[in-house]
Amino acid sequence: MRVYHFLPANWAIDDIEKRRVKISEIEELNDPFELWCVSQQDRRLREALRGFKKEMEKSYGMICFSRRWHSPLLWSHYAAKHSGICLGFEVDDRGLKAVSYVAERPNLRIPPTVKSMEQLLFTKFKDWQYEEEWRNWFRLDERDGDHYFYPFDGFVQLREVITGPICQTPKVKIDEALSSYSDRVHVLKARLAFKTFRVVRNREAFRR
């Protein structure tokens, strides 16, 4: 399936050159309700969930993708206010799971089942649904500098590079970063739509 990952331009170029994508650590995530999404009227449950979240922070992180790249909010929030770059990946369907968006916090079944654990890992408040998020969790192994990364492989393959409407990164720099790729990667320029509140392809730029 085709999914998209938004980044500031310099980080996107670095990921293209090094053939990798950053794994986000839990403490970096912008939603404070991550792993905290269920109803918690019982104090013992709150304590248990705090412990669970702390253990997850030590060992796991996630990679988040969006199903589409046309939302202006995604460009604003995750791609440096439309000056960044969106990377389009072909990802094996088995490697991702869609996030469920809910209006009310669900009850956690006790004792936890596989389904209830997935509820903790893949549930967010409905106001986040504009992200159309697909994600997966990864064990944190070896840190590279300040971060953890997942290498591009047979399950995660770069297929598109979409520069934001006000991105200043020249196409030649993107082409240089892609020079070692054997498979073709499409480079597109985005613009604001003329009739809708969407970000769309600028067909007058980056033709190839």
C-alpha positions as CSV (number, residue, x, y, z in Angstrom):
1,M,0.0,0.0,0.0
2,R,1.1,3.6,-0.6
3,V,1.6,5.7,2.5
4,Y,3.2,9.1,3.2
5,H,5.6,10.5,5.8
6,F,6.1,14.3,6.3
7,L,9.4,15.9,7.3
8,P,11.3,19.2,7.3
9,A,13.3,19.3,4.0
10,N,16.8,18.8,5.5
11,W,15.7,15.7,7.4
12,A,14.0,14.3,4.3
13,I,17.1,14.7,2.2
14,D,19.2,13.0,5.0
15,D,16.8,10.1,5.1
16,I,16.8,9.7,1.3
17,E,20.6,9.7,1.2
18,K,20.9,7.2,4.1
19,R,18.0,5.1,3.1
20,R,16.2,5.1,6.4
21,V,13.2,6.6,8.3
22,K,13.3,7.8,11.9
23,I,11.6,5.8,14.6
24,S,9.7,8.1,16.9
25,E,10.2,7.6,20.6
26,I,7.1,7.7,22.8
27,E,8.2,10.8,24.8
28,E,8.6,12.7,21.5
29,L,5.0,12.1,20.3
30,N,2.7,15.1,20.1
31,D,-0.4,13.3,21.4
32,P,-0.2,13.0,25.2
33,F,-2.9,10.4,25.2
34,E,-0.7,7.8,23.4
35,L,-1.0,4.6,25.4
36,W,-3.3,6.5,27.7
37,C,-6.4,6.3,25.6
38,V,-8.7,4.1,27.7
39,S,-11.1,5.2,30.4
40,Q,-9.3,5.1,33.8
41,Q,-11.8,5.5,36.6
42,D,-9.9,2.9,38.7
43,R,-6.7,4.2,40.4
44,R,-5.1,0.7,40.1
45,L,-5.6,0.8,36.4
46,R,-4.0,4.2,36.1
47,E,-1.0,3.0,38.0
48,A,-0.7,-0.1,35.8
49,L,-1.0,2.0,32.6
50,R,1.7,4.4,33.9
51,G,4.0,1.4,34.4
52,F,3.1,0.0,31.0
53,K,3.9,3.3,29.3
54,K,7.3,3.6,31.1
55,E,8.3,0.1,30.0
56,M,7.2,0.8,26.4
57,E,9.2,4.0,26.4
58,K,12.4,2.0,27.2
59,S,12.0,-0.5,24.4
60,Y,9.7,0.6,21.7
61,G,9.0,3.4,19.3
62,M,6.8,3.9,16.3
63,I,6.8,5.0,12.6
64,C,3.7,6.9,11.6
65,F,2.4,7.3,8.0
66,S,-0.6,9.0,6.5
67,R,-2.8,7.4,3.9
68,R,-2.8,10.5,1.7
69,W,-0.6,13.7,1.3
70,H,-3.3,16.3,0.4
71,S,-4.2,17.6,3.8
72,P,-2.9,21.2,4.4
73,L,-2.8,20.4,8.2
74,L,-0.3,17.6,7.7
75,W,2.0,19.9,5.7
76,S,1.6,22.6,8.3
77,H,2.2,20.3,11.4
78,Y,4.8,17.9,10.1
79,A,6.5,19.4,7.1
80,A,7.7,22.7,8.5
81,K,4.6,24.7,7.5
82,H,4.6,23.6,3.9
83,S,8.3,24.2,3.4
84,G,9.2,20.6,3.9
85,I,9.0,17.3,2.0
86,C,6.7,14.4,2.0
87,L,8.1,10.9,1.2
88,G,5.8,8.4,-0.4
89,F,6.5,4.7,0.5
90,E,5.2,1.4,-0.8
91,V,4.8,-0.6,2.4
92,D,3.9,-4.3,2.8
93,D,0.3,-4.4,4.0
94,R,1.3,-6.7,6.8
95,G,3.7,-4.1,8.2
96,L,1.1,-1.5,9.2
97,K,-2.2,-1.1,11.0
98,A,-4.7,1.7,10.7
99,V,-5.3,3.9,13.8
100,S,-8.9,3.8,15.1
101,Y,-10.3,7.2,16.0
102,V,-12.9,7.4,18.8
103,A,-15.1,10.1,20.3
104,E,-15.1,8.5,23.8
105,R,-12.4,6.7,25.7
106,P,-13.1,2.9,25.6
107,N,-13.0,0.6,28.6
108,L,-10.0,-1.7,28.8
109,R,-10.9,-5.3,29.2
110,I,-9.3,-7.0,32.3
111,P,-7.4,-9.2,32.1
112,P,-6.0,-7.7,28.9
113,T,-6.5,-9.6,25.6
114,V,-4.6,-9.2,22.3
115,K,-7.5,-7.1,21.1
116,S,-7.4,-4.8,24.1
117,M,-3.7,-4.4,23.8
118,E,-4.1,-3.4,20.2
119,Q,-6.7,-0.9,21.4
120,L,-4.0,0.8,23.5
121,L,-1.5,0.8,20.7
122,F,-3.7,1.9,17.8
123,T,-6.4,4.3,19.2
124,K,-6.5,8.1,19.1
125,F,-9.1,10.8,19.8
126,K,-11.3,11.6,16.7
127,D,-9.9,15.1,16.3
128,W,-6.7,13.4,15.0
129,Q,-8.6,11.6,12.2
130,Y,-7.4,14.1,9.5
131,E,-4.1,12.3,9.7
132,E,-5.5,9.1,8.3
133,E,-2.7,7.4,10.2
134,W,-1.2,4.0,9.7
135,R,1.5,2.9,12.1
136,N,3.6,0.2,13.5
137,W,5.7,-0.3,16.6
138,F,9.4,-1.2,16.5
139,R,11.9,-2.4,19.1
140,L,14.6,0.2,19.8
141,D,17.9,-1.5,19.2
142,E,20.9,0.7,18.3
143,R,20.8,4.4,18.5
144,D,22.4,6.4,15.6
145,G,23.4,9.7,17.2
146,D,20.3,11.1,19.0
147,H,17.7,8.9,17.2
148,Y,16.7,5.4,16.1
149,F,16.1,4.5,12.5
150,Y,14.5,1.8,10.4
151,P,16.3,1.1,7.1
152,F,14.5,1.1,3.7
153,D,14.1,-2.6,2.8
154,G,11.8,-4.9,0.9
155,F,8.9,-4.0,3.2
156,V,9.5,-0.2,3.1
157,Q,10.4,1.2,-0.4
158,L,10.7,4.8,-1.3
159,R,8.5,5.6,-4.4
160,E,7.8,9.4,-4.3
161,V,9.4,12.6,-3.1
162,I,6.9,15.5,-2.9
163,T,8.2,19.0,-2.1
164,G,5.9,21.4,-0.3
165,P,4.3,24.4,-1.8
166,I,7.0,26.7,-0.4
167,C,9.8,24.3,-0.2
168,Q,13.1,25.9,-1.3
169,T,15.1,22.7,-1.8
170,P,16.3,22.6,-5.5
171,K,15.4,19.6,-7.5
172,V,19.0,18.9,-8.3
173,K,19.7,18.3,-4.6
174,I,16.9,15.7,-4.5
175,D,18.2,14.1,-7.7
176,E,21.7,13.8,-6.1
177,A,20.2,12.2,-3.0
178,L,18.4,9.7,-5.3
179,S,21.3,9.0,-7.6
180,S,22.1,5.6,-6.1
181,Y,18.6,4.3,-6.3
182,S,18.0,1.6,-8.9
183,D,14.2,1.8,-8.9
184,R,12.6,5.0,-10.2
185,V,11.4,7.4,-7.5
186,H,9.0,10.1,-8.8
187,V,9.8,13.7,-7.7
188,L,6.8,16.0,-7.6
189,K,6.2,19.6,-6.6
190,A,3.1,20.5,-4.6
191,R,0.9,23.6,-4.7
192,L,-2.2,24.9,-3.0
193,A,-5.4,23.9,-5.0
194,F,-7.3,26.7,-6.7
195,K,-10.9,25.5,-5.8
196,T,-10.6,23.4,-2.7
197,F,-8.7,23.3,0.6
198,R,-6.2,20.7,-0.5
199,V,-2.6,20.5,-1.4
200,V,-2.2,19.1,-5.0
201,R,0.4,18.3,-7.6
202,N,1.9,21.3,-9.5
203,R,2.0,19.9,-13.0
204,E,4.0,22.9,-14.2
205,A,7.1,21.9,-12.1
206,F,9.4,18.9,-11.8
207,R,8.3,17.3,-15.0
208,R,10.1,14.1,-15.8
